Amino acid sequence: MSYQVIARKWRPQNFDQLVGQNHISTTLQNALKNGRLPHALIFTGPRGTGKTSSARILAKSLRCPNAVNFVPCNECQICQDIASGRSVDVIEIDGASNNGVDAIRELRDTVGYMPSSGKYKVYIIDEVHMLSTSAFNALLKTLEEPPEHVVFIMATTEVHKIPQTILSRCQRFDFRRISTRQITERLRLICQTDGVKAEDEALWVIARQGDGSMRDSQSLLDQVITFANGPLTRASVVEILGLTDHALLYATLSALAERDTSQVLQILAKIAVAGYEPSLYAQDLMENLRHLLLVKIGQDQATQMVELPDSELRSLQEIASRLTEEEIHFLFDMAVKGAGDIARSSEPRIVLEMVLLRMAAAPRLQDLASLLSGAAAPAPLAQA
């Protein structure tokens, strides 16, 4: 199954199907029911969070003749035409390729014509921040005095590039980055529906790489399904996507917690064999040290603060129990400095080796409050 098929099959068809954007769907549904929908809206937020899909859903809600409480049927010809981009009354404009003033002047000349059917004509301008200054000026006049039958929906990932004169005439909706847990649940549903066997941890890896984007996560899912040609395991996903194995990262954290230099040497040998990029490994190590600290200081809120599967959270909690907060801070500072040294070095692999060995040889730390209270300092661990 190609990504285009997955994207089309799992594209939201109504507001209830939007993932992680309940504040958007509720506000738009209430505005429709109360007759308070503005004539110009701006959807802004990270890529792949549902901005264009929401614009199409809103267009269907306004134009579907069979809509019940503004919920489109998604079966009539009007809904199908909007979903496929063929509707003559829902005009989609790509701001990146139609960013000149002529395209907006053409829009301004046609905006006064009534829709061929229904009550509303909808203009969806994607990547609106790409419009030129003259194009924005041409659009401004239309937004100041929009016809009653026209609704403008503008989508952008860079709202700061849109002039304030435009923003002040639009109602703004901020789309949020989708949580890794919510993306994982949707990927699990896709796999179950399409008959693809997949481990939960494999789906977590894919969702984590999606970085809050449902579209990117679906694309990665299609990629690993195609290459794996069988059940999806964590190991196969890590190999296909060329990622750092989290098991190796946790082994690194455990060795650093124990100050075990011999174990670190074995890990360095595995890093060399696997061919991991030193700078990426250092970044992953910093991220996991951050997770380690959050788990250490907020175990009750760990599942909300750190988006990881339960098995990985348990691993972090076990490692955190062997370290003080001060030690984690110290190791993180060393990792940050090491990452900077790796980025500037002509021999990044050697620098990574030295950074990890230096971290493994770091002294034990204890917080001042414990020392003043007379608590015994942790005994130094024997080196292997």
Salt bridges, closest charged atoms under 4 A:
ASP81 OD1 - ARG86 NH2 2.97
ASP89 OD2 - ARG63 NH2 3.21
GLU92 OE2 - ARG56 NE 3.00
GLU127 OE1 - HIS129 ND1 3.59
GLU144 OE2 - ARG169 NH2 3.16
GLU145 OE2 - LYS141 NZ 3.98
GLU148 OE1 - HIS39 NE2 3.75
GLU158 OE2 - HIS129 NE2 3.64
GLU158 OE1 - LYS161 NZ 2.75
ASP174 OD1 - ARG172 NH2 2.99
ASP194 OD1 - LYS9 NZ 2.54
ASP200 OD1 - ARG188 NE 3.04
GLU201 OE1 - ARG234 NH1 3.07
ASP211 OD1 - ARG177 NH2 3.32
ASP216 OD2 - ARG47 NE 2.63
ASP245 OD1 - ARG234 NH2 3.95
GLU258 OE2 - ARG322 NH1 2.54
GLU287 OE2 - HIS291 NE2 3.68
GLU312 OE1 - ARG208 NH1 3.50
GLU312 OE2 - ARG234 NH1 2.86
GLU312 OE1 - HIS246 ND1 3.44
GLU318 OE1 - ARG322 NH2 2.85
GLU327 OE2 - ARG259 NH2 3.10
GLU327 OE2 - ARG364 NH1 3.02
ASP341 OD2 - LYS337 NZ 3.05
ASP341 OD1 - ARG344 NH2 2.73
